[in-house]
Amino acid sequence: MPHEVTRDGLISALTQKPTLRPLTEPLLLRDVLAMKRQRGDNDIAGFKEVCREFAYGLNGTISGAIWAMNQWIKAADAGRQPWVGKVTQDRRRAFVADCEAVLAGTFGVEFTVEAA
């Protein structure tokens, strides 16, 4: 990932931040796809179809894809994208939900309700 070459940019690049280890931190859409495959999701084809809407495909960042997809969902809901059907909109919403869960760290975490 490119960093600024200014003094502050170099310091920021060399300073360790309190995050997940770089090898385990999902960054790209291909990381989400790998997690979906590992979990055994049935909507992998739909996820890949939505990824094809991006210029970078599976090499796009998760946060950038969420932002762009939310803009496209709003545009289609407002009628500015009349060619987008209900199935595509549903896939887009599922895509955003999966990506947000990955960034939140709740992807693959099963929630159970215990009886009181």
C-alpha positions as CSV (number, residue, x, y, z in Angstrom):
1,M,0.0,0.0,0.0
2,P,1.5,3.3,-1.0
3,H,2.4,5.8,1.8
4,E,3.2,9.5,1.7
5,V,6.9,10.3,1.5
6,T,6.7,13.2,3.8
7,R,8.2,13.0,7.3
8,D,4.7,12.4,8.9
9,G,3.8,9.9,6.3
10,L,7.0,7.9,6.9
11,I,6.5,8.0,10.6
12,S,2.9,6.8,10.2
13,A,4.0,4.0,7.9
14,L,6.7,2.8,10.4
15,T,4.6,3.1,13.5
16,Q,2.9,0.0,14.6
17,K,-0.8,0.5,15.1
18,P,-3.1,-1.5,17.5
19,T,-4.8,-3.6,14.8
20,L,-5.0,-7.2,13.8
21,R,-1.8,-8.8,12.5
22,P,-1.4,-7.9,8.8
23,L,-1.5,-11.5,7.7
24,T,-5.0,-12.0,9.2
25,E,-6.5,-8.6,8.6
26,P,-8.9,-8.7,5.6
27,L,-8.3,-5.8,3.2
28,L,-9.5,-6.8,-0.2
29,L,-12.7,-8.3,-1.6
30,R,-10.8,-11.5,-2.4
31,D,-10.3,-11.8,1.4
32,V,-14.0,-11.7,1.9
33,L,-14.5,-14.2,-0.8
34,A,-12.1,-16.6,0.8
35,M,-13.9,-16.2,4.1
36,K,-17.2,-16.9,2.5
37,R,-15.8,-20.0,0.9
38,Q,-14.3,-21.2,4.2
39,R,-17.7,-20.6,5.9
40,G,-19.5,-22.5,3.1
41,D,-21.9,-19.8,2.0
42,N,-24.3,-20.6,-0.9
43,D,-24.2,-17.1,-2.4
44,I,-20.6,-17.0,-3.6
45,A,-21.7,-16.7,-7.3
46,G,-23.9,-13.7,-6.4
47,F,-21.0,-12.1,-4.5
48,K,-18.6,-12.6,-7.4
49,E,-21.2,-11.1,-9.8
50,V,-21.4,-7.9,-7.7
51,C,-17.6,-7.8,-7.5
52,R,-17.6,-7.7,-11.4
53,E,-19.3,-4.3,-11.2
54,F,-16.1,-2.8,-9.8
55,A,-13.2,-1.8,-12.1
56,Y,-10.7,-3.7,-9.8
57,G,-13.0,-6.7,-9.2
58,L,-11.8,-8.8,-6.4
59,N,-8.7,-6.6,-5.9
60,G,-10.8,-3.7,-4.6
61,T,-10.7,-2.7,-1.0
62,I,-13.5,-3.7,1.3
63,S,-14.2,-0.2,2.6
64,G,-14.1,1.4,-0.9
65,A,-16.5,-1.2,-2.2
66,I,-18.9,-0.6,0.7
67,W,-18.9,3.1,0.0
68,A,-19.4,2.7,-3.7
69,M,-22.0,0.1,-3.4
70,N,-24.1,2.1,-0.9
71,Q,-24.1,5.0,-3.5
72,W,-25.3,2.6,-6.2
73,I,-28.0,1.2,-4.0
74,K,-29.3,4.6,-3.2
75,A,-29.2,5.7,-6.9
76,A,-31.2,2.6,-7.9
77,D,-33.7,3.1,-5.1
78,A,-34.1,6.7,-6.2
79,G,-34.8,5.5,-9.8
80,R,-31.6,6.9,-11.3
81,Q,-30.6,3.4,-12.4
82,P,-33.7,2.0,-14.0
83,W,-31.9,-1.0,-15.5
84,V,-31.1,-2.4,-12.1
85,G,-33.5,-5.1,-11.1
86,K,-34.7,-6.4,-7.7
87,V,-32.4,-9.4,-7.8
88,T,-29.4,-7.2,-8.4
89,Q,-30.4,-4.9,-5.6
90,D,-30.8,-7.8,-3.2
91,R,-27.4,-9.1,-4.1
92,R,-25.9,-5.6,-3.6
93,R,-27.5,-5.4,-0.2
94,A,-26.2,-8.8,0.8
95,F,-22.8,-7.9,-0.5
96,V,-22.7,-4.7,1.7
97,A,-23.9,-6.7,4.7
98,D,-21.2,-9.3,4.3
99,C,-18.5,-6.7,3.8
100,E,-19.6,-4.7,6.8
101,A,-19.6,-7.8,9.0
102,V,-16.1,-8.6,7.9
103,L,-14.9,-5.1,8.8
104,A,-16.8,-5.3,12.1
105,G,-15.2,-8.7,12.9
106,T,-18.6,-10.4,13.3
107,F,-18.4,-12.4,10.0
108,G,-18.8,-16.0,10.7
109,V,-19.7,-15.5,14.4
110,E,-22.9,-17.3,15.2
111,F,-25.2,-15.6,17.6
112,T,-27.4,-17.9,19.7
113,V,-30.3,-17.0,21.9
114,E,-30.2,-18.7,25.3
115,A,-33.4,-19.5,27.1
116,A,-33.8,-17.6,30.4
